[in-house]
């Protein structure tokens, strides 16, 4: 395999193995996509990425990370998202959406407005209550959540299903379920947070139940011909937390339910985990899940150099690479990477005169 090889999942062909990782832009009002999202995401499609994933899109209004996040909790959101999707597809990228619920990380401040803490007052656009698997906040200073009732859990499953339906109506060809980084689904998966004593807590089977229910429900409305990805935190990096072995077991569970690829990130469930940051520090998770669970994987995290990305793909550590901050620095990274690796790739005709 090579970084610029095309490949297929179900009925969708990806022009290369480079994906734009979901990145919050904190630039929405009432969940609506706008010109910023069109230009931001569109630039990465023009720049040659094979897959462009949206930021985490909240499936319910109270599931947003901040008041300025994208949403897909009402049909009115579809039209603006469809405008973005049309542009991405016109320029050769597979358009993907990441469906999410922030759980106890909801109602926080936009980073550049967070003065004196991350909690947002209701007067400044925040909301109460927020919800989690249990009534325990991210930190003692955070907003303390309410534990979801069984009825509330059923409502979350329904909200993800409706989010997938709206994604299809908007023209997205790929859905990713966000179960990582300390957000709601991760708050059920991790024993560091989930201390429930009902059918959604305790054992591994119980803690993964909500995710399995979401996947099964989403697959009922998300066509068989279209890919479904799952982002997980493959390790909590904390003793007593979720482990890579748990991630492998989860991947084996969800593959028969219709998940095609595990997007292998890590961390986020506790504020002070000891994470050994460095180039490609999470790639080993993608490699183990791919090898031991027999499922496609994506590697993400401090992947910056073309040669590094090529090595990950060529050595079978992952099937795709997802870049985040590097694509903020350089939206045309894929075009530059193709030149550096001596690979042929199509340029937008408007940019041909600048080809290397």
ZAZA-119070 format. One record per residue (C-alpha): residue in three letters; x, y, z; chain. Coordinates in nm, 4 decimals. Last residue first. Example, Ala and Ser with C-alpha at 12.3 -4.5 7.8 and 13.67 -1.06 7.14 Angstrom:
# residues 2
<site type="SER" x="1.3670" y="-0.1060" z="0.7140" mol="A"/>
<site type="ALA" x="1.2300" y="-0.4500" z="0.7800" mol="A"/>
END
This chain:
# residues 356
<site type="UNK" x="0.5855" y="2.1770" z="-0.8765" mol="A"/>
<site type="UNK" x="0.2376" y="2.2676" z="-0.9960" mol="A"/>
<site type="UNK" x="0.1648" y="2.6414" z="-0.9719" mol="A"/>
<site type="UNK" x="0.0155" y="2.6701" z="-1.3231" mol="A"/>
<site type="UNK" x="-0.2159" y="2.3804" z="-1.2377" mol="A"/>
<site type="UNK" x="-0.3921" y="2.5740" z="-0.9614" mol="A"/>
<site type="UNK" x="-0.7219" y="2.6524" z="-1.1354" mol="A"/>
<site type="UNK" x="-0.7200" y="2.3025" z="-1.2832" mol="A"/>
<site type="UNK" x="-0.7316" y="2.1605" z="-0.9325" mol="A"/>
<site type="UNK" x="-0.4350" y="1.9259" z="-0.9059" mol="A"/>
<site type="UNK" x="-0.4472" y="1.5517" z="-0.9716" mol="A"/>
<site type="UNK" x="-0.1889" y="1.3287" z="-0.8101" mol="A"/>
<site type="UNK" x="0.1265" y="1.1615" z="-0.9338" mol="A"/>
<site type="UNK" x="0.3652" y="1.0411" z="-0.6673" mol="A"/>
<site type="UNK" x="0.7272" y="1.1473" z="-0.6263" mol="A"/>
<site type="UNK" x="0.7081" y="1.1237" z="-0.2464" mol="A"/>
<site type="UNK" x="0.7895" y="1.4922" z="-0.1968" mol="A"/>
<site type="UNK" x="0.5580" y="1.5911" z="-0.4823" mol="A"/>
<site type="UNK" x="0.2724" y="1.3825" z="-0.3456" mol="A"/>
<site type="UNK" x="0.3336" y="1.5300" z="-0.0007" mol="A"/>
<site type="UNK" x="0.3080" y="1.8844" z="-0.1363" mol="A"/>
<site type="UNK" x="-0.0292" y="1.8102" z="-0.2936" mol="A"/>
<site type="UNK" x="-0.1454" y="1.6372" z="0.0253" mol="A"/>
<site type="UNK" x="-0.0236" y="1.9295" z="0.2404" mol="A"/>
<site type="UNK" x="-0.2307" y="2.1842" z="0.0468" mol="A"/>
<site type="UNK" x="-0.4302" y="2.2934" z="0.3535" mol="A"/>
<site type="UNK" x="-0.0977" y="2.3789" z="0.5229" mol="A"/>
<site type="UNK" x="-0.0873" y="2.4918" z="0.8836" mol="A"/>
<site type="UNK" x="-0.4420" y="2.3776" z="0.9542" mol="A"/>
<site type="UNK" x="-0.3615" y="2.0555" z="0.7694" mol="A"/>
<site type="UNK" x="-0.0673" y="1.9956" z="1.0039" mol="A"/>
<site type="UNK" x="-0.3026" y="2.0573" z="1.2935" mol="A"/>
<site type="UNK" x="-0.5263" y="1.7638" z="1.2006" mol="A"/>
<site type="UNK" x="-0.4024" y="1.4761" z="0.9901" mol="A"/>
<site type="UNK" x="-0.5722" y="1.1381" z="0.9655" mol="A"/>
<site type="UNK" x="-0.3715" y="0.8549" z="0.8155" mol="A"/>
<site type="UNK" x="-0.5378" y="0.5658" z="0.6372" mol="A"/>
<site type="UNK" x="-0.5054" y="0.1877" z="0.6243" mol="A"/>
<site type="UNK" x="-0.2899" y="0.1552" z="0.9352" mol="A"/>
<site type="UNK" x="0.0347" y="-0.0038" z="1.0514" mol="A"/>
<site type="UNK" x="0.0651" y="-0.1870" z="0.7223" mol="A"/>
<site type="UNK" x="0.4285" y="-0.0994" z="0.6566" mol="A"/>
<site type="UNK" x="0.3472" y="0.1085" z="0.3487" mol="A"/>
<site type="UNK" x="0.0711" y="0.3030" z="0.5246" mol="A"/>
<site type="UNK" x="0.2663" y="0.4115" z="0.8318" mol="A"/>
<site type="UNK" x="0.5808" y="0.4660" z="0.6230" mol="A"/>
<site type="UNK" x="0.3956" y="0.6935" z="0.3785" mol="A"/>
<site type="UNK" x="0.2682" y="0.9091" z="0.6647" mol="A"/>
<site type="UNK" x="0.6178" y="0.9449" z="0.8091" mol="A"/>
<site type="UNK" x="0.7679" y="1.0214" z="0.4671" mol="A"/>
<site type="UNK" x="0.5053" y="1.2898" z="0.4079" mol="A"/>
<site type="UNK" x="0.5890" y="1.4535" z="0.7423" mol="A"/>
<site type="UNK" x="0.3315" y="1.5725" z="0.9978" mol="A"/>
<site type="UNK" x="0.1624" y="1.2883" z="1.1834" mol="A"/>
<site type="UNK" x="0.1284" y="1.4202" z="1.5377" mol="A"/>
<site type="UNK" x="-0.1780" y="1.2078" z="1.6194" mol="A"/>
<site type="UNK" x="-0.3920" y="0.9873" z="1.3987" mol="A"/>
<site type="UNK" x="-0.3735" y="0.6374" z="1.2522" mol="A"/>
<site type="UNK" x="-0.6819" y="0.4953" z="1.0837" mol="A"/>
<site type="UNK" x="-0.7817" y="0.1317" z="1.1006" mol="A"/>
<site type="UNK" x="-0.9385" y="-0.1391" z="0.8851" mol="A"/>
<site type="UNK" x="-1.0490" y="-0.4476" z="1.0785" mol="A"/>
<site type="UNK" x="-0.8930" y="-0.7856" z="1.1505" mol="A"/>
<site type="UNK" x="-0.9165" y="-0.7518" z="1.5287" mol="A"/>
<site type="UNK" x="-0.5558" y="-0.8475" z="1.6091" mol="A"/>
<site type="UNK" x="-0.3717" y="-0.6921" z="1.3172" mol="A"/>
<site type="UNK" x="-0.5768" y="-0.3769" z="1.2630" mol="A"/>
<site type="UNK" x="-0.6245" y="-0.3195" z="1.6365" mol="A"/>
<site type="UNK" x="-0.2519" y="-0.3661" z="1.6962" mol="A"/>
<site type="UNK" x="-0.1454" y="-0.1305" z="1.4150" mol="A"/>
<site type="UNK" x="-0.3959" y="0.1413" z="1.5036" mol="A"/>
<site type="UNK" x="-0.2772" y="0.1359" z="1.8637" mol="A"/>
<site type="UNK" x="0.0882" y="0.1509" z="1.7579" mol="A"/>
<site type="UNK" x="0.0098" y="0.4673" z="1.5631" mol="A"/>
<site type="UNK" x="-0.0794" y="0.6616" z="1.8761" mol="A"/>
<site type="UNK" x="0.2605" y="0.8258" z="1.9364" mol="A"/>
<site type="UNK" x="0.3068" y="0.9084" z="1.5672" mol="A"/>
<site type="UNK" x="0.5499" y="1.1884" z="1.6449" mol="A"/>
<site type="UNK" x="0.5647" y="1.2448" z="2.0210" mol="A"/>
<site type="UNK" x="0.3425" y="1.2722" z="2.3252" mol="A"/>
<site type="UNK" x="0.3890" y="1.0173" z="2.6014" mol="A"/>
<site type="UNK" x="0.0487" y="1.0708" z="2.7720" mol="A"/>
<site type="UNK" x="0.0467" y="1.0763" z="3.1531" mol="A"/>
<site type="UNK" x="-0.3224" y="1.1428" z="3.2145" mol="A"/>
<site type="UNK" x="-0.4029" y="1.4656" z="3.3967" mol="A"/>
<site type="UNK" x="-0.7552" y="1.5706" z="3.2938" mol="A"/>
<site type="UNK" x="-0.9276" y="1.2322" z="3.2812" mol="A"/>
<site type="UNK" x="-1.1300" y="1.0915" z="2.9894" mol="A"/>
<site type="UNK" x="-0.9322" y="1.2595" z="2.7124" mol="A"/>
<site type="UNK" x="-0.6912" y="0.9887" z="2.6047" mol="A"/>
<site type="UNK" x="-0.6444" y="0.8057" z="2.2759" mol="A"/>
<site type="UNK" x="-0.6962" y="0.8054" z="1.8973" mol="A"/>
<site type="UNK" x="-0.7572" y="0.5076" z="1.6692" mol="A"/>
<site type="UNK" x="-1.0109" y="0.5676" z="1.3940" mol="A"/>
<site type="UNK" x="-1.1538" y="0.2148" z="1.3705" mol="A"/>
<site type="UNK" x="-1.2820" y="0.1318" z="1.0215" mol="A"/>
<site type="UNK" x="-1.5757" y="-0.0546" z="0.8655" mol="A"/>
<site type="UNK" x="-1.8326" y="-0.0645" z="1.1456" mol="A"/>
<site type="UNK" x="-2.1308" y="-0.2729" z="1.0353" mol="A"/>
<site type="UNK" x="-2.2481" y="-0.4618" z="1.3435" mol="A"/>
<site type="UNK" x="-2.0121" y="-0.7516" z="1.2631" mol="A"/>
<site type="UNK" x="-1.7167" y="-0.5106" z="1.3060" mol="A"/>
<site type="UNK" x="-1.8509" y="-0.3754" z="1.6351" mol="A"/>
<site type="UNK" x="-1.7654" y="-0.6603" z="1.8700" mol="A"/>
<site type="UNK" x="-1.4182" y="-0.7394" z="1.7310" mol="A"/>
<site type="UNK" x="-1.3321" y="-0.3695" z="1.7493" mol="A"/>
<site type="UNK" x="-1.4483" y="-0.3659" z="2.1117" mol="A"/>
<site type="UNK" x="-1.2166" y="-0.6555" z="2.2015" mol="A"/>
<site type="UNK" x="-0.9245" y="-0.4772" z="2.0358" mol="A"/>
<site type="UNK" x="-1.0119" y="-0.1580" z="2.2210" mol="A"/>
<site type="UNK" x="-1.0351" y="-0.3379" z="2.5540" mol="A"/>
<site type="UNK" x="-0.6861" y="-0.4802" z="2.4928" mol="A"/>
<site type="UNK" x="-0.5674" y="-0.1275" z="2.4127" mol="A"/>
<site type="UNK" x="-0.6872" y="-0.0255" z="2.7564" mol="A"/>
<site type="UNK" x="-0.9744" y="0.1632" z="2.9225" mol="A"/>
<site type="UNK" x="-0.8892" y="0.2762" z="3.2740" mol="A"/>
<site type="UNK" x="-0.7623" y="0.1159" z="3.5931" mol="A"/>
<site type="UNK" x="-0.4225" y="0.2790" z="3.5609" mol="A"/>
<site type="UNK" x="-0.4363" y="0.5800" z="3.3305" mol="A"/>
<site type="UNK" x="-0.3295" y="0.6233" z="2.9677" mol="A"/>
<site type="UNK" x="-0.7013" y="0.6095" z="2.8779" mol="A"/>
<site type="UNK" x="-0.6140" y="0.3885" z="2.5821" mol="A"/>
<site type="UNK" x="-0.7643" y="0.3249" z="2.2378" mol="A"/>
<site type="UNK" x="-0.9663" y="0.6456" z="2.2554" mol="A"/>
<site type="UNK" x="-1.2204" y="0.5579" z="1.9927" mol="A"/>
<site type="UNK" x="-1.3347" y="0.6938" z="1.6580" mol="A"/>
<site type="UNK" x="-1.5767" y="0.4683" z="1.4700" mol="A"/>
<site type="UNK" x="-1.6268" y="0.4616" z="1.0944" mol="A"/>
<site type="UNK" x="-1.9336" y="0.3731" z="0.8893" mol="A"/>
<site type="UNK" x="-1.9003" y="0.3375" z="0.5135" mol="A"/>
<site type="UNK" x="-2.1900" y="0.3657" z="0.2641" mol="A"/>
<site type="UNK" x="-2.3464" y="0.0888" z="0.0493" mol="A"/>
<site type="UNK" x="-2.5338" y="-0.0641" z="0.3437" mol="A"/>
<site type="UNK" x="-2.7252" y="0.2592" z="0.3790" mol="A"/>
<site type="UNK" x="-2.7298" y="0.4512" z="0.7091" mol="A"/>
<site type="UNK" x="-3.0837" y="0.4254" z="0.8491" mol="A"/>
<site type="UNK" x="-3.0680" y="0.0806" z="1.0118" mol="A"/>
<site type="UNK" x="-2.6899" y="0.1115" z="1.0503" mol="A"/>
<site type="UNK" x="-2.7425" y="0.4034" z="1.2889" mol="A"/>
<site type="UNK" x="-2.9554" y="0.1866" z="1.5183" mol="A"/>
<site type="UNK" x="-2.6999" y="-0.0960" z="1.5279" mol="A"/>
<site type="UNK" x="-2.4149" y="0.1483" z="1.5897" mol="A"/>
<site type="UNK" x="-2.6038" y="0.3310" z="1.8646" mol="A"/>
<site type="UNK" x="-2.7006" y="0.0064" z="2.0381" mol="A"/>
<site type="UNK" x="-2.3415" y="-0.1182" z="2.0245" mol="A"/>
<site type="UNK" x="-2.2245" y="0.2106" z="2.1715" mol="A"/>
<site type="UNK" x="-2.4808" y="0.1976" z="2.4504" mol="A"/>
<site type="UNK" x="-2.3825" y="-0.1607" z="2.5368" mol="A"/>
<site type="UNK" x="-2.0062" y="-0.1056" z="2.5656" mol="A"/>
<site type="UNK" x="-2.0201" y="-0.0533" z="2.9420" mol="A"/>
<site type="UNK" x="-2.2498" y="-0.3547" z="2.9860" mol="A"/>
<site type="UNK" x="-2.0339" y="-0.5996" z="2.7936" mol="A"/>
<site type="UNK" x="-1.7188" y="-0.4715" z="2.9647" mol="A"/>
<site type="UNK" x="-1.8826" y="-0.5357" z="3.3003" mol="A"/>
<site type="UNK" x="-1.9975" y="-0.2699" z="3.5456" mol="A"/>
<site type="UNK" x="-2.2373" y="-0.0278" z="3.3834" mol="A"/>
<site type="UNK" x="-2.5058" y="-0.0006" z="3.1144" mol="A"/>
<site type="UNK" x="-2.7229" y="-0.2915" z="3.2368" mol="A"/>
<site type="UNK" x="-2.7537" y="-0.1275" z="3.5797" mol="A"/>
<site type="UNK" x="-2.4902" y="-0.0645" z="3.8477" mol="A"/>
<site type="UNK" x="-2.3366" y="0.2489" z="3.6990" mol="A"/>
<site type="UNK" x="-1.9777" y="0.3389" z="3.7914" mol="A"/>
<site type="UNK" x="-1.8787" y="0.4664" z="3.4469" mol="A"/>
<site type="UNK" x="-1.6088" y="0.7269" z="3.4886" mol="A"/>
<site type="UNK" x="-1.2740" y="0.5488" z="3.5341" mol="A"/>
<site type="UNK" x="-1.4417" y="0.2322" z="3.4087" mol="A"/>
<site type="UNK" x="-1.4296" y="0.3858" z="3.0596" mol="A"/>
<site type="UNK" x="-1.6857" y="0.2847" z="2.7987" mol="A"/>
<site type="UNK" x="-1.9805" y="0.4896" z="2.9261" mol="A"/>
<site type="UNK" x="-1.7868" y="0.8159" z="2.9489" mol="A"/>
<site type="UNK" x="-1.6343" y="0.7268" z="2.6102" mol="A"/>
<site type="UNK" x="-1.9871" y="0.7436" z="2.4680" mol="A"/>
<site type="UNK" x="-2.0358" y="1.0879" z="2.6224" mol="A"/>
<site type="UNK" x="-1.7074" y="1.2607" z="2.5395" mol="A"/>
<site type="UNK" x="-1.3770" y="1.1799" z="2.7085" mol="A"/>
<site type="UNK" x="-1.1675" y="1.1927" z="2.3936" mol="A"/>
<site type="UNK" x="-1.3336" y="0.9056" z="2.2074" mol="A"/>
<site type="UNK" x="-1.6654" y="0.7525" z="2.1021" mol="A"/>
<site type="UNK" x="-1.7341" y="0.9797" z="1.8046" mol="A"/>
<site type="UNK" x="-1.9375" y="0.7931" z="1.5443" mol="A"/>
<site type="UNK" x="-1.8037" y="0.8511" z="1.1929" mol="A"/>
<site type="UNK" x="-2.0427" y="0.8774" z="0.9007" mol="A"/>
<site type="UNK" x="-1.9343" y="0.8653" z="0.5364" mol="A"/>
<site type="UNK" x="-2.0981" y="0.9585" z="0.2071" mol="A"/>
<site type="UNK" x="-2.2514" y="1.2860" z="0.3258" mol="A"/>
<site type="UNK" x="-2.5276" y="1.4146" z="0.0986" mol="A"/>
<site type="UNK" x="-2.7205" y="1.6372" z="0.3394" mol="A"/>
<site type="UNK" x="-3.0064" y="1.3852" z="0.3420" mol="A"/>
<site type="UNK" x="-2.7609" y="1.1154" z="0.4482" mol="A"/>
<site type="UNK" x="-2.6310" y="1.3307" z="0.7310" mol="A"/>
<site type="UNK" x="-2.9913" y="1.3963" z="0.8367" mol="A"/>
<site type="UNK" x="-3.0526" y="1.0228" z="0.8703" mol="A"/>
<site type="UNK" x="-2.7258" y="0.9766" z="1.0588" mol="A"/>
<site type="UNK" x="-2.8188" y="1.2522" z="1.3019" mol="A"/>
<site type="UNK" x="-3.1610" y="1.0938" z="1.3473" mol="A"/>
<site type="UNK" x="-2.9939" y="0.7687" z="1.4477" mol="A"/>
<site type="UNK" x="-2.7570" y="0.9501" z="1.6830" mol="A"/>
<site type="UNK" x="-3.0582" y="1.1196" z="1.8430" mol="A"/>
<site type="UNK" x="-3.2439" y="0.7883" z="1.8793" mol="A"/>
<site type="UNK" x="-2.9531" y="0.6335" z="2.0686" mol="A"/>
<site type="UNK" x="-2.9390" y="0.9429" z="2.2898" mol="A"/>
<site type="UNK" x="-3.3137" y="0.9201" z="2.3603" mol="A"/>
<site type="UNK" x="-3.2795" y="0.5558" z="2.4603" mol="A"/>
<site type="UNK" x="-3.0093" y="0.6633" z="2.7040" mol="A"/>
<site type="UNK" x="-3.2410" y="0.9291" z="2.8464" mol="A"/>
<site type="UNK" x="-3.5157" y="0.6744" z="2.9018" mol="A"/>
<site type="UNK" x="-3.2677" y="0.4533" z="3.0845" mol="A"/>
<site type="UNK" x="-3.1763" y="0.7570" z="3.2927" mol="A"/>
<site type="UNK" x="-2.8633" y="0.9561" z="3.2158" mol="A"/>
<site type="UNK" x="-2.6600" y="1.0560" z="3.5185" mol="A"/>
<site type="UNK" x="-2.6767" y="1.4312" z="3.5789" mol="A"/>
<site type="UNK" x="-2.3652" y="1.6320" z="3.5193" mol="A"/>
<site type="UNK" x="-2.1488" y="1.8488" z="3.7463" mol="A"/>
<site type="UNK" x="-2.0276" y="2.1590" z="3.5657" mol="A"/>
<site type="UNK" x="-1.6514" y="2.1539" z="3.5959" mol="A"/>
<site type="UNK" x="-1.4554" y="2.2688" z="3.9020" mol="A"/>
<site type="UNK" x="-1.4442" y="1.9202" z="4.0548" mol="A"/>
<site type="UNK" x="-1.3078" y="1.7939" z="3.7216" mol="A"/>
<site type="UNK" x="-1.4664" y="1.5960" z="3.4375" mol="A"/>
<site type="UNK" x="-1.7898" y="1.5846" z="3.6335" mol="A"/>
<site type="UNK" x="-1.9502" y="1.2951" z="3.8178" mol="A"/>
<site type="UNK" x="-2.3197" y="1.2081" z="3.8146" mol="A"/>
<site type="UNK" x="-2.2778" y="0.8949" z="3.6052" mol="A"/>
<site type="UNK" x="-2.3013" y="0.8016" z="3.2369" mol="A"/>
<site type="UNK" x="-2.3032" y="1.1704" z="3.1552" mol="A"/>
<site type="UNK" x="-2.5456" y="1.4580" z="3.1168" mol="A"/>
<site type="UNK" x="-2.5613" y="1.8369" z="3.1144" mol="A"/>
<site type="UNK" x="-2.8323" y="2.0340" z="3.2883" mol="A"/>
<site type="UNK" x="-2.7970" y="2.3192" z="3.2259" mol="A"/>
<site type="UNK" x="-2.7000" y="2.5424" z="2.9366" mol="A"/>
<site type="UNK" x="-2.4360" y="2.7894" z="2.8190" mol="A"/>
<site type="UNK" x="-2.5044" y="3.0898" z="2.5982" mol="A"/>
<site type="UNK" x="-2.3285" y="3.3637" z="2.7920" mol="A"/>
<site type="UNK" x="-2.6221" y="3.4222" z="3.0305" mol="A"/>
<site type="UNK" x="-2.6326" y="3.0472" z="3.0925" mol="A"/>
<site type="UNK" x="-2.2786" y="3.0721" z="3.2206" mol="A"/>
<site type="UNK" x="-2.0013" y="2.8916" z="3.0371" mol="A"/>
<site type="UNK" x="-1.7509" y="2.6899" z="3.2414" mol="A"/>
<site type="UNK" x="-1.4004" y="2.6902" z="3.0909" mol="A"/>
<site type="UNK" x="-1.2217" y="2.8976" z="3.3499" mol="A"/>
<site type="UNK" x="-1.1138" y="3.2533" z="3.4329" mol="A"/>
<site type="UNK" x="-1.1363" y="3.3720" z="3.0760" mol="A"/>
<site type="UNK" x="-1.2369" y="3.1157" z="2.8154" mol="A"/>
<site type="UNK" x="-1.3193" y="3.3311" z="2.5133" mol="A"/>
<site type="UNK" x="-1.0351" y="3.2108" z="2.2907" mol="A"/>
<site type="UNK" x="-1.1122" y="2.8511" z="2.3775" mol="A"/>
<site type="UNK" x="-1.4901" y="2.8701" z="2.3169" mol="A"/>
<site type="UNK" x="-1.6313" y="2.8079" z="2.6610" mol="A"/>
<site type="UNK" x="-1.7791" y="2.4837" z="2.7845" mol="A"/>
<site type="UNK" x="-2.1420" y="2.3724" z="2.7738" mol="A"/>
<site type="UNK" x="-2.0637" y="2.0040" z="2.7217" mol="A"/>
<site type="UNK" x="-1.7626" y="1.8124" z="2.8529" mol="A"/>
<site type="UNK" x="-1.9848" y="1.6062" z="3.0818" mol="A"/>
<site type="UNK" x="-2.1503" y="1.4467" z="2.7791" mol="A"/>
<site type="UNK" x="-1.9998" y="1.5853" z="2.4578" mol="A"/>
<site type="UNK" x="-2.2343" y="1.4125" z="2.2135" mol="A"/>
<site type="UNK" x="-2.1043" y="1.3365" z="1.8654" mol="A"/>
<site type="UNK" x="-2.1663" y="1.2487" z="1.5024" mol="A"/>
<site type="UNK" x="-1.8603" y="1.2955" z="1.2819" mol="A"/>
<site type="UNK" x="-1.9519" y="1.3789" z="0.9238" mol="A"/>
<site type="UNK" x="-1.7747" y="1.2680" z="0.6105" mol="A"/>
<site type="UNK" x="-1.7419" y="1.4061" z="0.2598" mol="A"/>
<site type="UNK" x="-1.5283" y="1.1923" z="0.0279" mol="A"/>
<site type="UNK" x="-1.3054" y="1.4375" z="-0.1556" mol="A"/>
<site type="UNK" x="-1.2886" y="1.4910" z="-0.5313" mol="A"/>
<site type="UNK" x="-1.3433" y="1.8633" z="-0.5673" mol="A"/>
<site type="UNK" x="-1.7135" y="1.8470" z="-0.6534" mol="A"/>
<site type="UNK" x="-1.7573" y="1.6174" z="-0.3526" mol="A"/>
<site type="UNK" x="-1.6253" y="1.8753" z="-0.1103" mol="A"/>
<site type="UNK" x="-1.8323" y="2.1532" z="-0.2695" mol="A"/>
<site type="UNK" x="-2.1542" y="1.9545" z="-0.2539" mol="A"/>
<site type="UNK" x="-2.0883" y="1.8617" z="0.1093" mol="A"/>
<site type="UNK" x="-2.0516" y="2.2248" z="0.2154" mol="A"/>
<site type="UNK" x="-2.3846" y="2.3222" z="0.0583" mol="A"/>
<site type="UNK" x="-2.5454" y="2.0111" z="0.2076" mol="A"/>
<site type="UNK" x="-2.4379" y="2.1256" z="0.5549" mol="A"/>
<site type="UNK" x="-2.6263" y="2.4517" z="0.5067" mol="A"/>
<site type="UNK" x="-2.9398" y="2.2701" z="0.3912" mol="A"/>
<site type="UNK" x="-2.9372" y="2.0007" z="0.6599" mol="A"/>
<site type="UNK" x="-2.9353" y="2.2185" z="0.9711" mol="A"/>
<site type="UNK" x="-3.3095" y="2.2944" z="0.9423" mol="A"/>
<site type="UNK" x="-3.3785" y="1.9251" z="0.9915" mol="A"/>
<site type="UNK" x="-3.2864" y="1.9496" z="1.3578" mol="A"/>
<site type="UNK" x="-3.0226" y="1.7955" z="1.5837" mol="A"/>
<site type="UNK" x="-2.7386" y="1.8197" z="1.3342" mol="A"/>
<site type="UNK" x="-2.5192" y="2.0687" z="1.5120" mol="A"/>
<site type="UNK" x="-2.1937" y="2.2574" z="1.4627" mol="A"/>
<site type="UNK" x="-2.0288" y="2.4022" z="1.7704" mol="A"/>
<site type="UNK" x="-2.0430" y="2.7633" z="1.8892" mol="A"/>
<site type="UNK" x="-2.2306" y="2.7100" z="2.2181" mol="A"/>
<site type="UNK" x="-1.9469" y="2.4788" z="2.3232" mol="A"/>
<site type="UNK" x="-1.8967" y="2.1032" z="2.3449" mol="A"/>
<site type="UNK" x="-2.2415" y="2.0458" z="2.1993" mol="A"/>
<site type="UNK" x="-2.4514" y="1.7664" z="2.3487" mol="A"/>
<site type="UNK" x="-2.7142" y="2.0007" z="2.4919" mol="A"/>
<site type="UNK" x="-2.8233" y="2.0826" z="2.1353" mol="A"/>
<site type="UNK" x="-2.8627" y="1.7175" z="2.0412" mol="A"/>
<site type="UNK" x="-2.6759" y="1.5190" z="1.7732" mol="A"/>
<site type="UNK" x="-2.3765" y="1.7487" z="1.8016" mol="A"/>
<site type="UNK" x="-2.1437" y="1.7621" z="1.5025" mol="A"/>
<site type="UNK" x="-1.7797" y="1.6862" z="1.5822" mol="A"/>
<site type="UNK" x="-1.5824" y="1.8735" z="1.3162" mol="A"/>
<site type="UNK" x="-1.6432" y="1.7659" z="0.9613" mol="A"/>
<site type="UNK" x="-1.4421" y="1.4909" z="0.7989" mol="A"/>
<site type="UNK" x="-1.2713" y="1.5476" z="0.4655" mol="A"/>
<site type="UNK" x="-1.1483" y="1.2334" z="0.2931" mol="A"/>
<site type="UNK" x="-0.9050" y="1.2057" z="0.0024" mol="A"/>
<site type="UNK" x="-0.7226" y="1.5244" z="0.0904" mol="A"/>
<site type="UNK" x="-0.5992" y="1.7091" z="-0.2201" mol="A"/>
<site type="UNK" x="-0.5716" y="2.0758" z="-0.1298" mol="A"/>
<site type="UNK" x="-0.9057" y="2.1514" z="-0.2991" mol="A"/>
<site type="UNK" x="-1.0658" y="1.9160" z="-0.0472" mol="A"/>
<site type="UNK" x="-0.8757" y="2.0841" z="0.2373" mol="A"/>
<site type="UNK" x="-0.9847" y="2.4269" z="0.1162" mol="A"/>
<site type="UNK" x="-1.3467" y="2.3147" z="0.1130" mol="A"/>
<site type="UNK" x="-1.3387" y="2.2286" z="0.4820" mol="A"/>
<site type="UNK" x="-1.2272" y="2.5750" z="0.5881" mol="A"/>
<site type="UNK" x="-1.4085" y="2.7659" z="0.3115" mol="A"/>
<site type="UNK" x="-1.7460" y="2.5969" z="0.3563" mol="A"/>
<site type="UNK" x="-1.7123" y="2.5859" z="0.7337" mol="A"/>
<site type="UNK" x="-1.6373" y="2.9586" z="0.7505" mol="A"/>
<site type="UNK" x="-1.9209" y="3.0372" z="0.5103" mol="A"/>
<site type="UNK" x="-2.1794" y="2.8864" z="0.7445" mol="A"/>
<site type="UNK" x="-2.2795" y="2.5622" z="0.9129" mol="A"/>
<site type="UNK" x="-2.5650" y="2.6001" z="1.1609" mol="A"/>
<site type="UNK" x="-2.5492" y="2.4670" z="1.5169" mol="A"/>
<site type="UNK" x="-2.7294" y="2.7616" z="1.6776" mol="A"/>
<site type="UNK" x="-2.4480" y="2.9896" z="1.5609" mol="A"/>
<site type="UNK" x="-2.1296" y="2.8227" z="1.4376" mol="A"/>
<site type="UNK" x="-1.7637" y="2.9220" z="1.4496" mol="A"/>
<site type="UNK" x="-1.6124" y="2.7112" z="1.7261" mol="A"/>
<site type="UNK" x="-1.3854" y="2.5416" z="1.4689" mol="A"/>
<site type="UNK" x="-1.3707" y="2.1954" z="1.6213" mol="A"/>
<site type="UNK" x="-1.1366" y="1.9650" z="1.4310" mol="A"/>
<site type="UNK" x="-1.2345" y="1.6312" z="1.2769" mol="A"/>
<site type="UNK" x="-0.9306" y="1.4698" z="1.1089" mol="A"/>
<site type="UNK" x="-0.8792" y="1.5510" z="0.7438" mol="A"/>
<site type="UNK" x="-0.8073" y="1.2183" z="0.5763" mol="A"/>
<site type="UNK" x="-0.5167" y="1.0997" z="0.3633" mol="A"/>
<site type="UNK" x="-0.5312" y="0.7489" z="0.2154" mol="A"/>
<site type="UNK" x="-0.5929" y="0.8501" z="-0.1453" mol="A"/>
<site type="UNK" x="-0.8729" y="0.8870" z="-0.4016" mol="A"/>
<site type="UNK" x="-1.1307" y="0.7188" z="-0.1794" mol="A"/>
<site type="UNK" x="-1.3864" y="0.5030" z="-0.3595" mol="A"/>
<site type="UNK" x="-1.7233" y="0.4476" z="-0.1941" mol="A"/>
<site type="UNK" x="-1.9386" y="0.1419" z="-0.2614" mol="A"/>
<site type="UNK" x="-1.8271" y="-0.0610" z="0.0441" mol="A"/>
<site type="UNK" x="-1.4876" y="0.0772" z="0.1350" mol="A"/>
<site type="UNK" x="-1.2656" y="0.1327" z="-0.1675" mol="A"/>
<site type="UNK" x="-0.9052" y="0.2302" z="-0.2196" mol="A"/>
<site type="UNK" x="-0.6959" y="0.4819" z="-0.4113" mol="A"/>
<site type="UNK" x="-0.3221" y="0.4600" z="-0.3629" mol="A"/>
<site type="UNK" x="-0.1616" y="0.7895" z="-0.2700" mol="A"/>
<site type="UNK" x="-0.0254" y="0.6865" z="0.0682" mol="A"/>
<site type="UNK" x="0.1043" y="0.3560" z="-0.0673" mol="A"/>
<site type="UNK" x="0.0000" y="0.0000" z="0.0000" mol="A"/>
END
